[in-house]
Amino acid sequence: MLCEKISDKELVSRYLRDDESALEILISRHQERIYTYIVSLVKDRQLAEDIFQDVFIKVVNTFKRGKYHEEGKFLPWVMRISHNLVIDTFRKLKRNPHVDGGDSYNIFDSIKQEEPNAEEKLVFEQMTGVVTECIQELPEEQRKVLEMRHYADLSFKEIAEETGVSINTALGRMRYALINLRKIISERQPDILR
């Protein structure tokens, strides 16, 4: 119960002061949301587990190198790391495709294209990268709400609590963020919106 009342920021601070249990609390607090996000992108539980582990290895290494700065919240930062590692994984898979030819292997199972293949996913992720760059050009209040909603999957109630504003203000910021984002994208990359 007490762990739930400790903020992510305080847990990070404790971990940086060599309290290993603080990292365990952070991981257990956010593991379901992060793992679910990764699985939704890669559609492979084993691969998602590997990426999930890599995410927290990267988190720990960033902490140990003193490169972590409390610019936003811990969860959106970890979600961005997850997103980037998924993209890196797709790039590696594209360069080094792996075919498992076990006893029940059928070459035609590999040919079926019911779901997007790794290349299509990569193209989508690259387009997402362009959108992510455009998001950085939004005013900070709008950018924060958009990132909390889409990267951290927070409800508008949670966003309102985190940012100290009313739900209506959070909704308004989101609306303006989307309007401004569409304008920025149409100026920089008009073909994406077609």
N, C-alpha and C positions, 0 to 999 in steps of 0.2 A: 504494500500500500504506500509506504513512504517513498519508494522508488518512483511511483507515478507522479509525485508532486515535484520531483527534481526536474528542472528544465534541461533540455538538450545542451544548452549553452553551459550550464553548470557542470553537467556530466563531462563535456569535452574538457572544460577547465580542470576538473578533477583528474581525468586521464592524463592530461599534460603534466600534472603534478605527481605522476607515477601511481595513480590509483587504477589498477587493471580492471577492477570490478565495474568501474564506470563505463568502460568500453563494452563489457558484457551486457550491461543494462541497455545501452544505446542499440546494440545489435538486436537484442531480444525485443526491444520496443518497436523497431522498424523493419525487422526481417520479413514479416509477412507481406507488407506493402511492396518492399523492394523486390523480393523474390517473385511475387505475382506479376509485377511489372516486367521483369526479365523474361519470365515464362511466356507472357503474352506476346512478346516480340520474337523469341526464338522458337517457340512451340516444341521445345524438347527439354524435358525435366532434368536429364543428366547434364546437358550443356548449360542449362540455367543454374544448376548447383555450382558448376565450375566457375561460371561468370560471377555468381554471388560471392564465392570465396575470393576471387580476384578483386572484386569491389572493395572488400574489407581489408585485403592486403594493401591495396592502394591507399585506402583511408589511413591505415596505421603508418605506412611509409610517409605519407604527407605530414601526419602529426609529428613523427620522429624527426623529419627534416626541418621542422619549424615553418612549414610552408602553408599551414592552415590559417586563414584569417576569417574572422567572424563577419563576413560581408553580408550574408543572408542568414538563413536558417540551416541547420545541419542536414535535415532531410532533403530539401531541394538540392543541396550540394551533392549528397550521395546519389540522388536520382540522376543528376547530370553525369556523374562518374559511371553509373550503371549504363546509361544511354550510350556514352562514348565507348565503353568496353564492348557493348553489343555490336556497335558499328565496326570496331576493330576485329571482332570475331568473324563477322560476315566477310570482311576483307580477306582475312586469313583463309577462310573456307573457300572463297572464290579462287585464291591463288593455289591452294592445295586441297582440292576436293578429295573426300574420303568415301570409298565405297566398301561396305562390309559385306563380303560374300559368304555368309554363313550357310548352313544346311538348307534353310528354307528361303534362300535368296532367289529372287526373280528379277531379272533385268527390267522387265516391264513395270515393276513397282517404282523403279527409279525414274521412269519416263513420264509417268502420270503427272499432270500439272494442275491439280485441283487447288493447291495453295500456291501463293507466289514463291518462286524459287529465290535462292540467295541473292542472285543478281538483281531481281526486281525489288527485293527488300532493300538492297544496298542503294539502288536509285532512289527509292522512297526515303531512305535515311539521309541521302545527300540533299534531297529537296528539303527535308526537315532541317538539315544544317543551315540552309539558306534562310529558312524561316527563323531559326534560332538566332542567326546573326541580326536579322531585322528586328527581332524582339529586343535586342540590346539597345536599339535606337529609341525605344519607347521612353516616355518620362518614367522615372523610378517608381512612383506609386502605381502606375498602370502595369509596368513590367512585373513588379512584385506580385500583384494579384494574379496576373496571367500565369506566372511560374508556379505559384502556390496551387492554383486550380488545376493546371494541366500536367505539371511535372510531379508535384507532390500529391495530387489527387485529393486536395482538401476541399471540404464543403465550404459554401459561402459563409456559413455560421463560424466555422473554424478560422477562415480567413479574417473575418471581422474581429474575432477574439485576438488572433495573432497580431493584427495591425492596429488594434485599438480604435476601430471605426464601426459604424453601424453596418448592418447587412445591406441596406440600400446603398450606402456609399461604396461598399465592396462591389456590389452588382454594377453600379454606375461606372466605377473604374474599369471593370472588366469590359463593359460595353464600349467605352471609349478606347480601351486598349485594342479591341478587335477592329474598330473603325480605323484607328491610326495605323495598326499593323497592315491592314489591307492596303491603305494608301502608300505606306513605305514599300511594301512588296511590289505594288503595281508600278512604282517609280523605278525600282532597282531590277526586278525580274518579272516583267509583264506577262511572259509566257507561262509562269507557274499558275496564274489565276484563270487560265483558259480552260 
